[in-house]
Amino acid sequence: MHSSAVFLIEFGAIILGLGLLGRIAGRLRFSPIPLYLLAGLAFGTGGLLPLGASEEFVAIGAEIGVILLLLMLGLEYTATDLVTNLKTQYPAGLVDAALNALPGAAMALLLGWGPVAAVVLAGVTWISSSGVIAKVLGDLGRLGNRETPVVLSILVLEDLSMAVYLPILTALLAGTGLAAGSVTLAVALGAAGLVLFLALRYGRIISRFVSSDDPEKLLLVVLGLTLLVAGIAQQLQVSAAVGAFLVGIALSGEVAEGAHNLLSPLRDLFAAVFFVFFGLHTDPASIPPVLLPALALAVVTAATKIATGYWAARRAGISAKGRWRAGGTLVARGEFSIVIAGLAVTAGIEPSLGPLATAYVLILVVLGPLTARYTEPIATRLTTRSRSGPMELVVVPPQEEMLDPVEDGTAGRA
């Protein structure tokens, strides 16, 4: 009875604290993710007040949070959207992967962490934060800009690539051999292909089967189906997150919209719990030793994301200002970087990987909204100055020469 009371007090304090932190972030107009991570650091191993009774429940809530994040992501896109983006924007996706995954892999190898950690850190630096970027675009009033479809296409390709990346990562973290890993990947690709085919051909039938005018029944059916498919996917070593993502893709139309509205509060709750859980398992004392590598990686990959957005927007025929806006918007990393790092932390791959990923995300989730706002005006100003600067030096005369005509009384002559 005593432990039950302690659990309720601890978990209630966590939820109340997350609500207050979210309110503070809203007032400051930036993502609450860094505040959630800091809260986890404060109450985790080596923190100010480590939790005890509620930690197991928080772990379950964190797993549900990952599943709901991927489900909601899948609900944002239809199978037709994904196929269209694959056909038209795949070069941008390839450039994005090359420029942003390689720095993470290189950093892991330079630190001597080995090839598996290199694959993990490549994913951490590769995937931008869809949630943070969508909020920034709305806050800045750029949803109707010409460069915004380019940004969204890159995010869609990144999200879709997780259906391939996560099974590979899961197999590597499990320590399975090449044959077992190939089977896992084949199962994942086969499942993704099957879901896309069924969604394209029979999407309306699937949505009609799930649909209900009663919000309670719709919520129960969609949530139950998602958890069931996620569990089966995890049992097959494919990744629960991929299973949830595929369920989201399979639903479309009014069902997807209704499910999105019903599940958004649950997603926000459990996603916040997930970020706290990740922070709980990161010792604050382990962050300072990896702070410099995290900062260096943040600077490099911020530049590579800007270059990615600039190149993709240029390829789409967007003006120079729009190219810089697209690049600056893509800088933020967040939820999926932590999801990827969390898988590695759970598997016990490299003790320093979790702290580095935490510091890296903290830096870029704060820097991302700033680069989205200021990359274009700074780049425009620097470009203008480099072109017009030498001309200004020739045209503007010294102050003494401007005063000479006044002194000799010739200032008003024609």
FENZISUL-V590217 format. One record per backbone hydrogen bond with DSSP energy under -1.0 kcal/mol. NH is the residue of the N-H (numbers start at 1). CO is the residue of the C=O. E is the energy in kcal/mol with one decimal. If there is no record, write none. Layout:
NH_CO_E / NH_CO_E
This chain:
5_1_-1.9 / 6_2_-2.3 / 7_3_-2.4 / 8_4_-2.3 / 9_5_-2.3 / 10_6_-2.9 / 11_7_-3.1 / 12_8_-2.4 / 13_9_-2.2 / 14_10_-2.1 / 15_11_-2.4 / 16_12_-2.5 / 17_13_-2.6 / 18_14_-2.5 / 19_15_-2.2 / 20_16_-2.2 / 21_17_-2.5 / 22_18_-2.6 / 23_19_-1.9 / 24_20_-2.2 / 25_21_-2.6 / 26_22_-2.1 / 27_23_-2.1 / 28_24_-2.1 / 30_25_-2.0 / 36_32_-2.2 / 37_33_-2.4 / 38_34_-2.2 / 39_35_-2.1 / 40_36_-2.1 / 41_37_-2.3 / 42_38_-2.1 / 43_39_-1.5 / 45_280_-2.2 / 47_44_-2.4 / 48_42_-1.8 / 49_42_-1.6 / 51_43_-1.7 / 58_54_-2.4 / 59_55_-2.0 / 60_56_-1.7 / 61_57_-2.7 / 62_58_-2.5 / 63_59_-1.7 / 64_60_-2.2 / 65_61_-2.1 / 66_62_-1.9 / 67_63_-1.9 / 68_64_-2.6 / 69_65_-2.2 / 70_66_-2.0 / 71_67_-2.3 / 72_68_-2.7 / 73_69_-1.5 / 74_70_-2.2 / 75_71_-2.0 / 77_74_-1.2 / 82_78_-2.0 / 83_79_-2.4 / 84_80_-2.6 / 85_81_-2.5 / 86_82_-2.3 / 87_83_-1.9 / 88_84_-2.2 / 89_85_-2.6 / 93_89_-1.7 / 94_90_-2.3 / 95_91_-2.4 / 96_92_-2.5 / 97_93_-2.3 / 98_94_-2.4 / 99_95_-2.7 / 100_96_-1.9 / 101_97_-2.1 / 105_101_-2.1 / 106_102_-2.9 / 107_103_-2.3 / 108_104_-2.1 / 109_105_-2.0 / 110_106_-2.5 / 111_107_-2.0 / 112_109_-1.1 / 113_108_-2.6 / 118_114_-1.5 / 119_115_-1.9 / 120_116_-1.9 / 121_117_-2.9 / 122_118_-1.9 / 123_119_-1.5 / 124_120_-1.9 / 125_121_-2.1 / 126_122_-1.2 / 127_123_-1.8 / 129_332_-2.6 / 133_129_-2.4 / 134_130_-2.6 / 135_131_-1.8 / 136_132_-2.4 / 137_133_-2.7 / 138_134_-1.8 / 139_135_-2.7 / 140_136_-2.4 / 142_137_-2.5 / 145_142_-1.7 / 151_147_-1.8 / 152_148_-2.7 / 153_149_-2.2 / 154_150_-2.0 / 155_151_-2.0 / 156_152_-2.5 / 157_153_-2.3 / 158_154_-2.2 / 159_155_-2.6 / 160_156_-2.8 / 161_157_-2.1 / 163_160_-1.5 / 164_161_-1.3 / 165_161_-3.1 / 166_162_-2.3 / 168_164_-1.3 / 169_165_-2.7 / 170_166_-3.1 / 171_167_-2.2 / 172_168_-2.2 / 173_169_-2.8 / 174_170_-1.8 / 176_171_-1.8 / 181_177_-2.6 / 182_178_-2.3 / 183_179_-2.0 / 184_180_-2.4 / 185_181_-2.4 / 186_182_-2.5 / 187_183_-2.5 / 188_184_-2.4 / 189_185_-2.9 / 190_186_-2.5 / 191_187_-2.7 / 192_188_-2.7 / 193_189_-2.8 / 194_190_-2.5 / 195_191_-2.6 / 196_192_-2.4 / 197_193_-2.3 / 198_194_-2.9 / 199_195_-2.8 / 200_196_-2.3 / 201_197_-2.5 / 202_198_-3.2 / 206_202_-2.4 / 207_203_-2.7 / 208_204_-2.3 / 209_205_-2.0 / 210_206_-1.9 / 211_207_-2.1 / 218_214_-2.3 / 219_215_-2.5 / 220_216_-2.3 / 221_217_-2.6 / 222_218_-2.5 / 223_219_-2.5 / 224_220_-2.5 / 225_221_-2.7 / 226_222_-2.4 / 227_223_-2.5 / 228_224_-2.3 / 229_225_-2.6 / 230_226_-2.7 / 231_227_-2.3 / 232_228_-2.3 / 233_229_-2.7 / 234_230_-2.3 / 235_231_-2.2 / 236_232_-1.6 / 237_234_-1.6 / 238_233_-2.9 / 243_239_-1.6 / 244_240_-2.2 / 245_241_-2.2 / 246_242_-2.3 / 247_243_-1.7 / 248_244_-2.0 / 249_245_-1.8 / 250_246_-2.0 / 251_247_-1.1 / 257_253_-2.0 / 258_254_-2.9 / 259_255_-2.9 / 260_256_-2.3 / 261_257_-2.1 / 262_258_-2.1 / 263_259_-2.6 / 264_260_-1.4 / 267_263_-3.1 / 268_264_-2.6 / 269_265_-2.2 / 270_266_-2.7 / 271_267_-2.5 / 272_268_-1.7 / 273_269_-1.9 / 274_270_-2.1 / 275_271_-2.1 / 276_272_-2.0 / 277_273_-2.7 / 278_274_-2.3 / 279_275_-2.0 / 280_276_-2.5 / 281_277_-1.2 / 282_279_-1.7 / 286_283_-2.2 / 287_284_-1.4 / 290_287_-1.5 / 291_288_-1.2 / 294_290_-2.2 / 295_291_-2.6 / 296_292_-2.7 / 297_293_-2.5 / 298_294_-2.3 / 299_295_-2.4 / 300_296_-2.4 / 301_297_-2.6 / 302_298_-1.8 / 303_299_-1.7 / 304_300_-2.1 / 305_301_-1.9 / 306_302_-2.0 / 307_303_-2.2 / 308_304_-2.2 / 309_305_-2.6 / 310_306_-2.4 / 311_307_-2.5 / 312_308_-2.6 / 313_309_-2.5 / 314_310_-2.4 / 315_311_-2.4 / 316_312_-1.2 / 317_314_-1.6 / 318_313_-2.7 / 323_319_-2.0 / 324_320_-2.0 / 325_321_-2.1 / 326_322_-2.4 / 327_323_-2.3 / 328_324_-2.6 / 329_325_-1.9 / 330_326_-1.1 / 338_334_-1.8 / 339_335_-2.1 / 340_336_-2.3 / 341_337_-2.3 / 342_338_-2.7 / 343_339_-1.6 / 344_340_-1.4 / 345_341_-2.5 / 346_342_-2.5 / 347_343_-1.7 / 349_344_-1.9 / 353_350_-1.6 / 356_352_-2.0 / 357_353_-2.6 / 358_354_-2.4 / 359_355_-2.6 / 360_356_-2.7 / 361_357_-2.6 / 362_358_-2.5 / 363_359_-2.1 / 364_360_-2.3 / 365_361_-2.8 / 367_363_-2.4 / 368_364_-2.6 / 371_367_-2.4 / 372_368_-2.4 / 373_369_-1.4 / 374_370_-2.6 / 375_371_-2.1 / 378_374_-2.1 / 379_375_-2.6 / 380_376_-2.6 / 381_377_-2.3 / 382_378_-2.6 / 383_379_-2.4 / 384_380_-2.6 / 385_381_-2.6 / 386_382_-2.2 / 387_383_-1.4 / 388_384_-2.8 / 389_385_-2.3 / 392_388_-1.8 / 393_389_-1.4 / 395_391_-2.0 / 396_392_-2.0 / 402_398_-1.3 / 403_399_-1.1 / 404_400_-1.1 / 407_403_-1.9 / 408_404_-1.7 / 410_405_-2.4 / 413_410_-1.3
